Amino acid sequence: MRNDLELGLIGNCSIGALINRQAEIVWCCVPRFDGDPVFCSLLREHEDRQDFGYCAIELVDGTSTDQFYLPNSAVLVTRLSDAQGGIIEITDFAPRFRQYDRMFTPMMLIRRIRRVQGTPRIRLMVRPACEYGQRPCDVTCGSNHIRYISPDLVLRLTTDASITMLREELPFFLDDTLTLILGPDETIPARISELALRFQDETLAYWHEWVRDLGIPFEWQDEVIRAAITLKLNTFEDTGAIVAAMTTSIPEAANTPRTWDYRFCWLRDSYFVVNALNRLGATKTMERYLGYLTNISAGAPGGRIQPVFAIDGKAGLDERIVESLPGYRGMGPVRRGNQAFEQVQHDVYGSAILAVTHIFFDRRLLRGGDTALFYRLEPLGETAALVYDQPDAGLWELRGSARVHTFSSVMCWAACDRLALIADRLGLNDRAGYWREQADRIYTTIYQRAWNEEKQSFVASFEGDAMDASLLLLHDVGFLSADDPCFASTVAAIEKELKRGQYVYRYVEADDFGEPENAFTVCTFWYIHALAALGRQEEARSLFENLLSKRNRLGLLAEHIDPVTGEQWGNFVQTYSMVGLINAAIRLSKRWDHAF
């Protein structure tokens, strides 16, 4: 069976797991998103019963499968049918609900296996790996549990299934319902079938309540709700960080070395994520995320900030090749860590300040911004004013070259522009004047050095002639108004050079790894935003509907799309892509008061 990205995501904001159409858990890291992948068959396909790194429920003589989420929840159901008319249903979830006046989010996955009809025979195979797939966990057994032991962690599988059948992986007839609870090495002092059912009911109630509080558009409600739940699942509850994706090393295209570890928090995502959370009305999630960003931004040494951090806020993410995992469809290398943390990216100053600006203006937040926080942000602005015309790796993190990227300069302008607005809000007139002067100086330089007269467009770098999809955001971040002819002509130039069919590439020139093969999904969402701003509503809606059709069967998006086949590539589930869907749907939808 070849791996693909027709996967469902379950989780509880402490851990997450990806499950394929056959109900196999193919990816799950413990004790948190960036931990050791105990289930890692997504990066190592298995062909025989000697392999490990997965949790499978096999229906003997299985013929078909159906998979769906229970409405408005992160509870996933897989229905398997066999050749004799037998049907089983597997319900997968991670518990999340309020208990004892706090959120209960244990490192726990629950699998409930129910006979629906007939006499189905099943085989249970639970084979965790450790040390990034180097070897299977050591195993010990109790009367109703199995312990999986690795150097750093012990997992306990508590079950009402036969331990012998499970350990020997023997097929047996499923008479009623079985429960598997995989979690910490702790005794469960209750009947596990009843506990699992209660946890499922309370988890469903939590998600239903959470969705009920969302602000969603009139159109594409199901799509936005699924994207919002997915965005929430990519949130690490303990710190408020939001990871770029759950996975590492899913290649951006077939047989490319562009395989990166995305289980971290990129500042470039922050502006777009905060906007999406704000528009959804997910204020608690937004507030936690802003707290994470504020801690990083205010603590930046000397006003210098790196582009990516661990979910606990740590700076070091040393990148290593994992030799023990061959990669997605055998396409390595598999990487652990991301050396991008060492890169110089000047857009991060604008990304951080644009996001944190919400603290000073959103009256719903419990703790608003004050002068003390403003003064802590000013060193970031000073750095932005200093480096805006200096070479960097750019938004796309070029590893082998540096130049003065226009988008980085624009984001440095945005940092100074927002500091001026914040200072004005706080009544700090002298600081507002100072930051307005800095913003105006940068603005003038960008016009002088990034505008290409021959193309009648802003271009990717100062005095350059290449195009970059990030220029579609010039209106979104406030650098250009929608009715500025320079914005329309820049969009036209991007259409001419970066648009392939119904997709927009981030760039098409060769980089450190050659020319990009697939379209970066969020760039097409940015193009949709630009079209909407220009009043080209019908074109925008058509492109948006096409992107919706490229989601997997459960409504989820990866990082890239093959413009020819429509197949998804890149790390999964991609926060950037799901946020792009949310923001585009809200922008394009009919208004509720004009819908009927």
N, C-alpha and C positions, 0 to 999 in steps of 0.2 A: 504494500500500500504506500503510495507516494505522498509525502507531506504536501499540504497546501495551507492557505490561510482561511479556509472555511472553518473558522474556529469560533467558539463562544468564550467570553470572558466572565468569570465569576470572581468575587472577592468581597472584602469587607473594610478596605482602607488600611489593613495591616498586612495582608497577603493577597495575592491574586493567582489565578490558575486559568490556563487555556485548555479547552476541551474540544476534541474533534468530533466529526459526525458520527463516529462509532462509539462515542462516550469514553474515549481514552483521554486521560489527563496527560497532555504532551508537554506541558511547561508549568512549573510552579517552583518559586524560589522561597527559601525559608532562612532565617525567621522573618525576613521582610523582602521587599521587591528586589533589592540588589544583592540578596544573599545567594547561597549555594543552590543551584537548580536540582532539587531532588528528583523532579520529573523533567527530563530533558530530551525526550525522544523527538521533539520538534527539530533538534539539531543533530539527531542521530537516528535515522530510520532503522527499525528492527524487523528482521525477517524470520527469526527463529526464537525458540523458547529459552535460549541461553542468554539472551540480551537482557538489559535492565535499563531503568530510568523512566518508567512509566507506570500508570495505574489503569488497567483495562478491565472491562466487563464484557466478556465475549459471549454472544448468543450462538450456540451451536447451530449450524445450518442457517445462519442469518441471511436474509435476502434483501432487506430494505431498511432504511433509517429515515426518521423525521426528527427535527430538532427545533425548539422554539423557547423563547423566554416566557414565563408567566407574566401577564400584562403588568406594565409599570413596575418592574422589579429586576433584580439581578439574580433571580432564581432560574436556572436553566433546566429544561426537560429534554431528554433524548428518548425517543421511542424506537425500539428495534423489533423487527418482525422476522419470523423464521419460515422455512418452506412448508411446515406443517400447520401454519395458521397461528402459531404461538406469538404472543406479543408481551414484551416487558417495557417498563418505563423507568428510566433513571432520572432522579431529581437531584441536581447538584447545587450547592450553595455554600457560602461562608457566613456564619452567623454574624448579624449586626443588628443590635437593638439596644434600647435604653434599659439599664438594670441598675438598681441601687443608686439612682440619680446620676449615673454616668454611662457613657457609651460602652457596650460590651462588644469588643472586636477581637476575639481570641485568634491565635494562630491555629486555625481549625478549618478543615474541609469536611463537609457531610455529604454522603452519597446514600440516597434511599432507592432501593431496587424493588420494584413492585411488579408482580404478575398481573397483567391486564386480561389475558385470555389464553386458552389452550394449555399445553403442557410444555412450556419452554425449558430447555436445558441450558445452563450457563456455566461459565468458567470464570473465576475471579483470579486476576493476576496483579499483585501489588508488589512492585519492584523498585523501590527508591534507590537512587544513586547518591554518591557523595563525592566531595572534592572535584566538582565540575565534571562529573561523569567518568572519573577514573576507575571506580569500582563500585559494586553494589554495597549497600549498608550491611553491617553485621546484624544478625537476627537472633532474638530470643523470644520464647513464647510463654504465655500464661494460659489460664483456663478460658478466658474470653478476650485475650488481647495478644498482639504481636508488637514487639519493640524493635525498631529499626535504628541502629546505633552508628553514628558517624563520629569523627574526631571532635566536632564542635557542637553536636546536637543529638538528642534522642527523640524520635517520633514514636508515638504510640497509636496503633490502630486498634480501636475497641469495636467489637462487632458481635452481632448475634448469629452470624454465620458459623458454620463448622470450621474450627481452626485447622483441622486436618485437611479438609477440602481446599481451604485457602492456601495453606502452606504447600500442599502437594499439587495445587492447581488442577484438581480433578473436576470433571464436569458433573453437575448434579441438577436435578429437577427443582425449579423454583416453585414452591407451593403458595407462598403468600408475599410477604415483604421482608427484605433484609436491610440492615443498616450498617454502614461503614462510617466510623468517625475517626478521622486522622488528625492528630493534634499533639499537644504537649504530652510529656511523659507523666501524666497525672491520672489517678483513678477517677472514673466517672461513677459517682455514688447514686445512680438512678437507673431505671430500666431504659436502655439506650433507645429503643424504638419510640418510647413516649417522649424522651428528652429531645430526640431528633425532630419529631413532629412538632413539639412545642417551639423549638428553635426556628423551625421553618415558618410556622404561623407568625411568630413575633418578628422574624426577619421580613416577611412579606408585609406585615403591618408597618414596619419602619419605612420600607421603600415606597409604599402607597402614600404614606404621610409626607414623605420627602417630595415625591413627585407632585402631590396636591399643592404644595407651596410654590411650585415653579411658575414663573411668568413665561408662557409659551406663545408662539404666533398662532393665528387662526389656521393657516395652512401648514401641512407637513408636521402635524403634532406628534404622531408616532415616531417619526424620524428624529425630531428634536429631543423627545423624551429619551429615546435610546441613546442618543449622543450625550445627553446630560448625565445619565446614569453612568455611562462609560467614563466620562470626564471625572465624575466623583470616584469611580473605582481606581482611577490613576492617582488619586490623592492619598498621601501617607498621613494618616490621622495624627500621629504622635507629634509631628513637626509642622504640618500644613503644607509640606512640599508636594508638588505635582510632577510626576515623572513624564518624560517625553514619550515613553512607551514601556510596555511590560517586558520586552524581549531584548536580547542582544543578538547581533550578527545575522539577522535576516538580510540577505543581500538586496541592494537597490535595484539590481537587474540580474539576469542569469549570468553566472560565471564571471562576476566582477569581484575585485578585492574590496569594493566599497561595502564593508561589513563592520558596523559600529555597535558599541554597547550604548543603548539609549535608556538605561534604567536610572537616569539621573535627572536633575532639574536644570534646564537651560534658561538663562535670563532672557534670551531672545523670545521665548514663548510667553513671557509674563504679561506683556501688554495685551496680547490677544486673549489669553486665558482670563485675565481680570475683566476685560470687556464682556466676554461671554458669560462669566458668572454674574456680572452686574446685570446684564440684560435678562438673564434667567431669574434673577431675584434670589440666587443661591448665596445669600449674604454671609451665612456662617462659614461656608466653605471659602468664600472670597476673603473673609476676615482672617481666617487661619493662614491662608496662602500669603496674604499681605504681611502678616506677622513674620512669616518665614523670610519673605523678601526684605522686610525692614531690617531684620537682624543681620542679614548678609550685607545690605547696602550701607547701613550705619556703621558696621564694623569693618568696612573695607580699609586696609592699611594704606595710609597716605593717599586716600582717594582713588586708588587703583583697584579694579575689580576684574575677576576672571569670568569667562563666559558660562561656566557650568560648575555645579556643586553636587555633592552627595546629598541624599535626602535628609541626612542629619545636619547638613550645613558645612561639613568638612570640605576642605579644599583639594586634598590630594586624591587623584583618581588614576594612578599610574596604570598604563595600558599594557596588557600582556596577551600573548597568543595562548589559547587553550588547546594543547595538542590532543587532549583526550576526546574531544568532540569534533567530528568531521565537518559539521555544518549542515545548514538547511539544504536538503537534497544533495548532500555531499559537497556543497559549495562553501568552502572555508575562505579565509581563516575565521575561526571563532575568537572573539576578543572579550576580555574581561577588563573593565576600566576604560577610560577615554582620555587620551592625551590632549584633547581639545582644551582641557583645563589650563594648559600652559600657553595657549595661544593668546595673541593680542587681538582683541575684537573691540573696536571703539563704539560699535552700536549698543553695547551693553549698558552704557551710561544712560542713554535715552530710554532703553527698555525698562531699566530699574526705576527711574524717576517717573516715567509715564505711568507705570503700574502703581507706585506708591502715592502718586498725586491723588488717587481716589480717597485716601485716608483724610485728606484735608477738605474734601468737598462733599463726601457722602455722609449725610446726617444719620443714616441708619446704623452706622458702625458704633460699637460701644465706646471705643477709644478713638477720638479724632486726633488729627495731627496738630502739633503745637510748635512753638518757636524752637524748642529744644531739638525736636526731630528735624525741623527745617535746617538748623545749623549743622546737624550731622550729615544732611544730604548735600550741603554746599560743596564739600571737598570733591564729590563726584562731578558736580557741575564745573568746578575749577579744572578738573582733569579733562572733561569734555571740551572746554574752551581752549585747552592747551593742545590736544591731540587731534582735533577735528580735521586737520589738513595733513595728517601724518599717515604713512602706509600701515595697513593692518591686514589680517587674514579675511576680514569681511564676514557678513552674515552667514555665508556658506562654508566658512572654516577651511579655506584653501590651505593645504599643508605645505605646499612647495613654493609658494610665491606670495608676495605682499605688494599692495598698491593702495592708493588713496581711494577707497570705495565711497561712492556718492551716498549710498544708503547709510553707511557709518557716519558720514558727515551730517546727514540730515537728522539722524538720531542724536548726535551731539547738539545740533541746533534745538531739537525737541527738549533735551535735558535743560538747557538754559531757558528756553521759552516757558516750560512748566514751572521752573523755579521762580521766574518772574511773576507768574500767575499766583503761585503759592504765597510769595512774599506780599503781593498786593492783598491777597485774602487775609493775611495775618496783620495787615497794617504796617508792614515794614517797608516804608516808601523808598528809603535809600537803597535797600537790597533789591527791591523791585526794579528800580531804575538801572542798577548795575547789571542785573541779569538780562534786562531788555536790551541793553547796549551790547552785551556779549552775543545774544541771539541774533540781533540785527547784523553784527559784524560777520558771523558765520553764514547767515542767509545770503549776504551780498557775495561772499567768496564762492559759495556753491553755485550761484547764478553765473558768476564769471568763469568758473573753471569746469563745471559739470554739464553745462549746456553745449550741445553740439549743433552748430548752425547749419551744417550740411544736412544732418538728419532731422533737424527741427525737433530735437528731443533731448531730454536729459539722458545721460549715458551712465554706464556702470561705474566708471572711475574718472577722476579728474583728467582732462585732456585726452580722454580715450574715445573709442567709437563702438565698443561692444555694448550689448544690451543686457539688462538684468531684471528679472521679474519683480524684485523688491521695489523697483521704481513705481510699480502700480500702487504702492502705499503712500505716495507723496500727498495725496488728498486725505487719506485716512488718518495720518498723523498730524495733519493741519499745516503742512508746508505749502501746499497749493490749494486754492479753492477749486470747487468742481467746475466753475465757469471760466477758469483761467485757460486761455488757449494753449498754454504750455502743457497743461495736464492732458488735454484731449490729444495733442500731437504726440506726446510721450506714449500714451496708450496705443495710438496708431502705429508707432514704431515698434512697440512690443508685439502687437498683432502680426506685423509683417515678419519679424525675425524670430520670435519665440513660440508662436502659436503653431501647433501641429494638429490639424483636425479640430477636435473639441477640447484640446488640452494645451496648457501653457507650461513650457519648460522654465526652470529657474534661470538657466543660461544654456547656450549651445556650443560655446567655444570649448576647446580641450582644456582640462585642468590636470591635476597631478596624476589622474588615472585615465586620461583620455576624454572623449566626448561623452556626455551623459546619454544614456540609452532610453530611460523612461522619464515620464513627466512627474514632477514633484506635486503631489495632489493639492497642497494648500495654495500653490501659485495659481491654479485655476480658480479657486475660491476668491483669491485676491482680484483676479481679472473680473469675476462676476461682480464683486463690490464696485470696481471701477466702472463697469458698464452701467450699473444701477445709478451711480453718482452722475454719470453723463446722460441719464435719461433713456438709456437703451434697455428698457425693462424686459421686453420680450426676448431679446437675445440672451440676457442674463438668466431668465427663467429657463430657457431651453438648455443652456449649459448646465444649470443647476440640476435639472431633472436627469440629465445624462450622468452626472456624477453620482446622484442617488442610485441610479441603476447599476453602478459599478461596486456598490457596497457588497459585502458578502451576504449570505442568506439570512444572517442575524442582524444585519444593519450596521456592520462595523467596517472601518477603513484602516488601511495600512498607510505607509508613507508615500509610496510611488504607485503609478499605474502605467502599464504597458499600453501605449496609445493604439497599437494595432490589435492586440488580443483582448484588451480590457482586464488582463490579469493583474492582481495586486502584488506588489513587491515591497520590501523594506520592513522595518520594525513595526510591531503590531501589539496592541491597538495604538495608533498614533494620535497623541493628544492634539497636535497641530491640525490634523485632518478633521477630527471630530469637532474641534473649536471652529474651524472654517465652516463646517456644515451648519453649526448653530448660528453663527453670526450672519451667514448668507440667508438662511431661512427667515430669520427675524427681519432682515433688511428687505427681502423680496415679498414677503407674505402680504396678502390683503389685510387691512386693518379690521379688527373685530367689529368696529362700529360701521364698517362699510361692507361687511361680508354677506349680509342678507338682503 
